[in-house]
């Protein structure tokens, strides 16, 4: 017999799928009707471009090294 429950240990299982679905629904509801995910993503892309724009030669070399090492995404892939 393969009983996983022993006098020392009891198996306790909890399915969080329902709770996770409710949590996600609450997050989307809290964002409201005016939330525009496309605009948010475009804003993040623009912020990324601004962050790495205007680098001097040394900064650009460091950026290029980090992109080559897959530490940072290449331009346009953020």
N, C-alpha and C positions, 0 to 999 in steps of 0.2 A: 504494500500500500504506500502511495506517495502523497501523504498528507502534509502540505506545507505548513499547516498550523501546528504548533507544538505548545506545550504548557508554558514555554518561555517566550514564544513569539506568536503574534497573531498577524495575519495578512490583512492589510487595510488598503483598499483601492478606492480612488476617487476619480471620476471622469470629469475633467475640466472643460470639455468641449462646449457644453451649454453655457457655462460661465464665461468662457472666452467669446462666444458669439454675442452674448449680452453685453459684455464689456465693449466690444467693437461697435455694436449698434449704439451704445451710449456715447462713445467718442464721436461718431459721425453725427449724431443728433446734437451734441454740444458744439460742433463746428458750425452748425446752422446752415441756412439755405444760401447764404452769400459766399460760402467757401468755394473757391475755384481751384481745384488741384492742378490744372494746367498752368494757371497764372502763378501758383506757388512754385512749381517746378521751373518755370521760365525765370522767375525771380532768383531762385537758387543758382541757376546757370549763369545769370548775369552777375551775381555776387561772386561766383567762382572766377569768372573772366576778369572782373575788376581786381580781385585779390592778387591774381598773378599777372596783371598788366603793369607796364612801366618798370619792369625789373632792370637793374643794371646788369652788366656783363657777368659779374660774379654770381649774382642772385639767379640769373638765367641759367648759368652752368649748373648751379646746385639744383634748380628746378628740373632741368633736363636729366640730371643724374637720378633724381628721385623718380621721375617718370620711367626712365629706363629700368630701374630696379623694381617697378610695379608698386612703389610706395604711394605714389599719387597717380590718379588717372590722367591720361593725355588730354590736351585741350579738346573740348567738344564731347568728352566721354564722362563728364562729371554727372 
